[in-house]
Amino acid sequence: MLAALVEWWRLETHTFVMPVGEVIVTLENVLHIFGLPIDGEVVTGWTDSSHDLVNQSLAIFSIEPQVNSSSKSYINLSWVCHIRDTQRLDTWESVMRYVRCHIFYLLGTTIFADKSTAYADTQHLPLLQNFD
């Protein structure tokens, strides 16, 4: 279903063009679908596509990334799940690594999904470094 939504998305109008007509996603929809609050502080940050992927990944995942062979700017999400699911949650650092992996997984599969749903863009990595 997610792949179908990605195909129906029109970047020019920021709408989904479905058989029943155009559908616009509002902040209220985000609240009801994801349960994410739509009030409070804005999450912003600047990402640089020329960042050092290995160092960024080491800082977030504590391991060198498994990237897409055709495009070095995408990280394999099954690799991220493996790191997340094999974490021993016995230290604060391991819990934070688990949370970062899970957020990165959500970014790649739900919020900024593409047709493959197997890889996530590395441009989101800098946003996971500092939760403050």
Long-range contacts (C-beta under 8 A, 24 or more apart in sequence): 2-109, 2-110, 2-113, 2-117, 3-113, 3-115, 3-117, 6-113, 6-114, 6-115, 7-115, 34-110, 43-127, 45-126, 45-127, 46-126, 47-123, 47-124, 47-125, 47-126, 47-127, 48-126, 49-73, 49-122, 49-123, 51-122, 51-125, 51-126, 53-122, 53-125, 56-122, 56-125, 56-126, 56-129, 57-122, 57-125, 59-129, 60-97, 60-100, 60-101, 60-104, 60-125, 60-128, 60-129, 61-97, 61-100, 61-101, 62-97, 65-122, 67-122, 68-119, 71-119, 73-121, 73-122, 73-123, 74-119, 74-120, 74-121, 74-122, 75-104, 75-108, 75-119, 75-120, 75-122, 76-118, 76-119, 77-105, 77-108, 77-109, 77-117, 77-118, 77-119, 77-120, 78-118, 80-104, 80-105, 80-108, 80-120, 81-105, 96-131, 100-128, 103-128, 104-128
